[in-house]
Amino acid sequence: MESISLLLGEALSPYQVTLTPRAQGECLVTLKNALGAIVVEREFSQTQLTDKRQLTDVVDGLHRDVLIAEGRLEPCVIAALRNVAQEKAFDSAR
C-alpha cells in the first residue's frame, strides 16, 4: 500500500495524498492542498488501486475531480468531451 501511496503522490503532485484503509477492502483517498485543506476525497476498492490499468483510471478520475473542485473545469465540459470521443469512436468503427 505504501508504494501505491508514493505512486499517487507523484502522479497528483503538488497535492498531499493520504490512503486510509476502510472496511471490506475499500480505501479512502484524500488529496489536500498546500494549506492542508481537503480538495478531493474518494473511496476506491483495493482492486482499483492494485491493478495497473485501473490505477491509471483512478489517477485520471482524481485529476478530473481536482480540476472540477478548483473550478478549472465544469462538469458539462466533461460530458461534452465524452460525447465527442464516443462519436469519433463510433465513426471510426464504421
N, CA and C atoms as a LAMMPS dump frame, in Angstrom:
ITEM: TIMESTEP
0
ITEM: NUMBER OF ATOMS
282
ITEM: BOX BOUNDS ff ff ff
-5.0000000000000000e+02 5.0000000000000000e+02
-5.0000000000000000e+02 5.0000000000000000e+02
-5.0000000000000000e+02 5.0000000000000000e+02
ITEM: ATOMS id mol type element x y z
1 1 1 N 0.831 -1.193 0
2 1 2 C 0 0 0
3 1 3 C 0.876 1.258 0
4 2 1 N 2.048 1.143 0.614
5 2 2 C 2.943 2.302 0.662
6 2 3 C 3.426 2.69 -0.726
7 3 1 N 3.718 1.694 -1.574
8 3 2 C 4.173 2.004 -2.934
9 3 3 C 3.057 2.66 -3.742
10 4 1 N 1.814 2.267 -3.52
11 4 2 C 0.681 2.881 -4.202
12 4 3 C 0.547 4.334 -3.766
13 5 1 N 0.731 4.575 -2.492
14 5 2 C 0.671 5.931 -1.963
15 5 3 C 1.745 6.806 -2.605
16 6 1 N 2.945 6.269 -2.768
17 6 2 C 4.03 7.014 -3.411
18 6 3 C 3.711 7.307 -4.869
19 7 1 N 3.178 6.297 -5.583
20 7 2 C 2.805 6.491 -6.982
21 7 3 C 1.733 7.57 -7.131
22 8 1 N 0.717 7.496 -6.279
23 8 2 C -0.346 8.501 -6.326
24 8 3 C 0.196 9.882 -5.979
25 9 1 N 1.098 9.934 -5.002
26 9 2 C 1.704 11.206 -4.613
27 9 3 C 2.467 11.848 -5.755
28 10 1 N 3.205 11.037 -6.507
29 10 2 C 3.954 11.556 -7.652
30 10 3 C 3.015 11.991 -8.771
31 11 1 N 2.002 11.185 -9.033
32 11 2 C 1.087 11.471 -10.133
33 11 3 C 0.203 12.684 -9.853
34 12 1 N -0.079 12.935 -8.587
35 12 2 C -1.015 14.003 -8.23
36 12 3 C -0.343 15.182 -7.532
37 13 1 N 0.963 15.284 -7.687
38 13 2 C 1.703 16.405 -7.123
39 13 3 C 1.148 17.7 -7.697
40 14 1 N 0.996 18.733 -6.957
41 14 2 C 1.56 19.072 -5.659
42 14 3 C 0.65 18.726 -4.485
43 15 1 N -0.377 17.939 -4.704
44 15 2 C -1.313 17.606 -3.63
45 15 3 C -0.755 16.518 -2.733
46 16 1 N -1.049 16.612 -1.443
47 16 2 C -0.66 15.591 -0.482
48 16 3 C -1.713 14.491 -0.549
49 17 1 N -1.254 13.259 -0.778
50 17 2 C -2.163 12.119 -0.913
51 17 3 C -2.083 11.258 0.34
52 18 1 N -3.249 10.928 0.893
53 18 2 C -3.326 10.051 2.054
54 18 3 C -4.257 8.896 1.733
55 19 1 N -3.806 7.676 2.007
56 19 2 C -4.639 6.491 1.837
57 19 3 C -5.04 5.98 3.213
58 20 1 N -6.345 5.777 3.403
59 20 2 C -6.85 5.282 4.673
60 20 3 C -7.641 4.003 4.426
61 21 1 N -7.12 2.849 4.889
62 21 2 C -7.862 1.597 4.7
63 21 3 C -9.223 1.656 5.389
64 22 1 N -10.229 1.087 4.743
65 22 2 C -11.581 1.045 5.27
66 22 3 C -12.046 -0.407 5.317
67 23 1 N -13.271 -0.597 5.755
68 23 2 C -13.841 -1.935 5.862
69 23 3 C -14.075 -2.535 4.479
70 24 1 N -14.096 -3.835 4.42
71 24 2 C -14.429 -4.613 3.222
72 24 3 C -13.541 -4.308 2.022
73 25 1 N -12.267 -4.077 2.244
74 25 2 C -11.323 -3.896 1.15
75 25 3 C -11.38 -2.55 0.453
76 26 1 N -12.024 -1.595 1.054
77 26 2 C -12.091 -0.255 0.479
78 26 3 C -10.944 0.595 1.03
79 27 1 N -10.633 1.668 0.309
80 27 2 C -9.583 2.57 0.746
81 27 3 C -10.007 4.003 0.424
82 28 1 N -9.909 4.877 1.397
83 28 2 C -10.25 6.28 1.219
84 28 3 C -9 7.025 0.764
85 29 1 N -9.108 7.705 -0.383
86 29 2 C -8.003 8.505 -0.919
87 29 3 C -8.362 9.967 -0.702
88 30 1 N -7.482 10.678 0.003
89 30 2 C -7.707 12.087 0.306
90 30 3 C -6.582 12.911 -0.298
91 31 1 N -6.967 13.963 -1.023
92 31 2 C -5.996 14.894 -1.573
93 31 3 C -6.156 16.226 -0.866
94 32 1 N -5.021 16.744 -0.354
95 32 2 C -5.022 18.032 0.336
96 32 3 C -4.107 18.999 -0.405
97 33 1 N -4.485 20.278 -0.371
98 33 2 C -3.642 21.29 -0.996
99 33 3 C -2.51 21.688 -0.05
100 34 1 N -1.703 22.668 -0.454
101 34 2 C -0.541 23.089 0.336
102 34 3 C -0.928 23.648 1.7
103 35 1 N -2.167 24.147 1.822
104 35 2 C -2.638 24.684 3.098
105 35 3 C -3.228 23.612 4.007
106 36 1 N -3.304 22.383 3.504
107 36 2 C -3.846 21.283 4.297
108 36 3 C -5.345 21.1 4.174
109 37 1 N -5.981 21.862 3.295
110 37 2 C -7.427 21.732 3.092
111 37 3 C -7.714 20.568 2.149
112 38 1 N -8.748 19.805 2.463
113 38 2 C -9.14 18.681 1.608
114 38 3 C -9.736 19.233 0.319
115 39 1 N -9.162 18.793 -0.811
116 39 2 C -9.637 19.207 -2.127
117 39 3 C -10.561 18.137 -2.691
118 40 1 N -10.138 16.884 -2.568
119 40 2 C -10.915 15.746 -3.078
120 40 3 C -10.768 14.591 -2.11
121 41 1 N -11.862 13.876 -1.927
122 41 2 C -11.844 12.679 -1.089
123 41 3 C -12.739 11.643 -1.769
124 42 1 N -12.155 10.486 -2.115
125 42 2 C -12.902 9.44 -2.813
126 42 3 C -12.541 8.076 -2.226
127 43 1 N -13.495 7.172 -2.314
128 43 2 C -13.276 5.808 -1.835
129 43 3 C -13.127 4.881 -3.04
130 44 1 N -12.112 4.02 -2.982
131 44 2 C -11.835 3.064 -4.05
132 44 3 C -11.655 1.677 -3.455
133 45 1 N -11.848 0.668 -4.28
134 45 2 C -11.595 -0.703 -3.831
135 45 3 C -10.092 -0.981 -3.927
136 46 1 N -9.63 -1.944 -3.165
137 46 2 C -8.212 -2.333 -3.206
138 46 3 C -7.832 -2.773 -4.613
139 47 1 N -8.764 -3.423 -5.31
140 47 2 C -8.501 -3.897 -6.669
141 47 3 C -8.183 -2.739 -7.593
142 48 1 N -8.938 -1.651 -7.472
143 48 2 C -8.69 -0.484 -8.31
144 48 3 C -7.31 0.11 -8.068
145 49 1 N -6.816 -0.021 -6.87
146 49 2 C -5.52 0.57 -6.531
147 49 3 C -4.347 -0.356 -6.811
148 50 1 N -4.605 -1.647 -6.951
149 50 2 C -3.509 -2.586 -7.176
150 50 3 C -3.374 -3.018 -8.63
151 51 1 N -4.424 -2.867 -9.422
152 51 2 C -4.365 -3.211 -10.839
153 51 3 C -3.851 -1.994 -11.616
154 52 1 N -2.822 -2.196 -12.436
155 52 2 C -2.162 -1.084 -13.123
156 52 3 C -3.133 -0.29 -14.011
157 53 1 N -3.951 -0.97 -14.771
158 53 2 C -4.888 -0.289 -15.665
159 53 3 C -5.933 0.499 -14.873
160 54 1 N -6.442 -0.118 -13.823
161 54 2 C -7.449 0.558 -13.01
162 54 3 C -6.844 1.72 -12.224
163 55 1 N -5.594 1.584 -11.808
164 55 2 C -4.923 2.665 -11.091
165 55 3 C -4.768 3.89 -11.995
166 56 1 N -4.505 3.655 -13.268
167 56 2 C -4.434 4.758 -14.231
168 56 3 C -5.773 5.474 -14.308
169 57 1 N -6.859 4.718 -14.324
170 57 2 C -8.197 5.312 -14.339
171 57 3 C -8.472 6.103 -13.059
172 58 1 N -7.994 5.577 -11.933
173 58 2 C -8.165 6.273 -10.647
174 58 3 C -7.458 7.632 -10.692
175 59 1 N -6.221 7.641 -11.172
176 59 2 C -5.448 8.892 -11.252
177 59 3 C -6.137 9.875 -12.2
178 60 1 N -6.583 9.385 -13.353
179 60 2 C -7.28 10.26 -14.301
180 60 3 C -8.54 10.853 -13.671
181 61 1 N -9.292 10.019 -12.965
182 61 2 C -10.511 10.483 -12.308
183 61 3 C -10.224 11.502 -11.222
184 62 1 N -9.178 11.264 -10.439
185 62 2 C -8.815 12.209 -9.385
186 62 3 C -8.334 13.533 -9.973
187 63 1 N -7.581 13.453 -11.07
188 63 2 C -7.142 14.671 -11.75
189 63 3 C -8.348 15.493 -12.193
190 64 1 N -9.314 14.82 -12.794
191 64 2 C -10.538 15.488 -13.238
192 64 3 C -11.282 16.099 -12.049
193 65 1 N -11.393 15.342 -10.961
194 65 2 C -12.09 15.822 -9.77
195 65 3 C -11.412 17.059 -9.174
196 66 1 N -10.083 17.091 -9.213
197 66 2 C -9.334 18.253 -8.716
198 66 3 C -9.632 19.474 -9.584
199 67 1 N -9.633 19.277 -10.895
200 67 2 C -9.925 20.393 -11.797
201 67 3 C -11.324 20.945 -11.545
202 68 1 N -12.282 20.065 -11.328
203 68 2 C -13.647 20.494 -11.041
204 68 3 C -13.708 21.194 -9.69
205 69 1 N -13.074 20.606 -8.668
206 69 2 C -13.103 21.181 -7.315
207 69 3 C -12.484 22.577 -7.285
208 70 1 N -11.482 22.789 -8.108
209 70 2 C -10.816 24.092 -8.144
210 70 3 C -11.465 25.06 -9.128
211 71 1 N -12.527 24.62 -9.779
212 71 2 C -13.23 25.493 -10.708
213 71 3 C -12.543 25.687 -12.038
214 72 1 N -11.593 24.814 -12.355
215 72 2 C -10.879 24.947 -13.62
216 72 3 C -11.521 24.126 -14.737
217 73 1 N -12.534 23.33 -14.401
218 73 2 C -13.232 22.518 -15.39
219 73 3 C -14.658 22.315 -14.918
220 74 1 N -15.59 22.572 -15.789
221 74 2 C -17.002 22.415 -15.459
222 74 3 C -17.461 21.006 -15.83
223 75 1 N -18.304 20.386 -15.023
224 75 2 C -18.799 19.038 -15.337
225 75 3 C -19.441 18.944 -16.719
226 76 1 N -20.094 20.009 -17.192
227 76 2 C -20.725 19.959 -18.51
228 76 3 C -19.678 19.855 -19.624
229 77 1 N -18.489 20.391 -19.389
230 77 2 C -17.41 20.29 -20.376
231 77 3 C -16.962 18.836 -20.482
232 78 1 N -16.892 18.159 -19.371
233 78 2 C -16.515 16.75 -19.371
234 78 3 C -17.525 15.939 -20.175
235 79 1 N -18.807 16.195 -19.949
236 79 2 C -19.849 15.48 -20.687
237 79 3 C -19.719 15.733 -22.186
238 80 1 N -19.448 16.969 -22.565
239 80 2 C -19.286 17.302 -23.982
240 80 3 C -18.072 16.594 -24.578
241 81 1 N -16.975 16.548 -23.847
242 81 2 C -15.772 15.864 -24.329
243 81 3 C -16.019 14.369 -24.494
244 82 1 N -16.74 13.769 -23.578
245 82 2 C -17.064 12.344 -23.682
246 82 3 C -17.927 12.078 -24.912
247 83 1 N -18.889 12.94 -25.166
248 83 2 C -19.746 12.764 -26.335
249 83 3 C -18.939 12.829 -27.623
250 84 1 N -18.006 13.77 -27.713
251 84 2 C -17.162 13.888 -28.893
252 84 3 C -16.321 12.631 -29.056
253 85 1 N -15.749 12.139 -27.972
254 85 2 C -14.915 10.935 -28.035
255 85 3 C -15.733 9.73 -28.474
256 86 1 N -16.954 9.608 -27.974
257 86 2 C -17.813 8.489 -28.367
258 86 3 C -18.189 8.586 -29.835
259 87 1 N -18.467 9.784 -30.322
260 87 2 C -18.807 9.963 -31.724
261 87 3 C -17.639 9.587 -32.623
262 88 1 N -16.42 9.982 -32.235
263 88 2 C -15.234 9.629 -33.02
264 88 3 C -15.045 8.121 -33.05
265 89 1 N -15.23 7.468 -31.905
266 89 2 C -15.082 6.011 -31.846
267 89 3 C -16.138 5.34 -32.714
268 90 1 N -17.341 5.866 -32.696
269 90 2 C -18.423 5.305 -33.488
270 90 3 C -18.138 5.494 -34.974
271 91 1 N -17.671 6.686 -35.361
272 91 2 C -17.377 6.975 -36.769
273 91 3 C -16.231 6.11 -37.291
274 92 1 N -15.217 5.887 -36.475
275 92 2 C -14.076 5.079 -36.917
276 92 3 C -14.413 3.596 -36.98
277 93 1 N -15.461 3.19 -36.29
278 93 2 C -15.872 1.777 -36.295
279 93 3 C -16.66 1.433 -37.561
280 94 1 N -17.129 2.445 -38.264
281 94 2 C -17.928 2.198 -39.488
282 94 3 C -17.127 1.67 -40.596
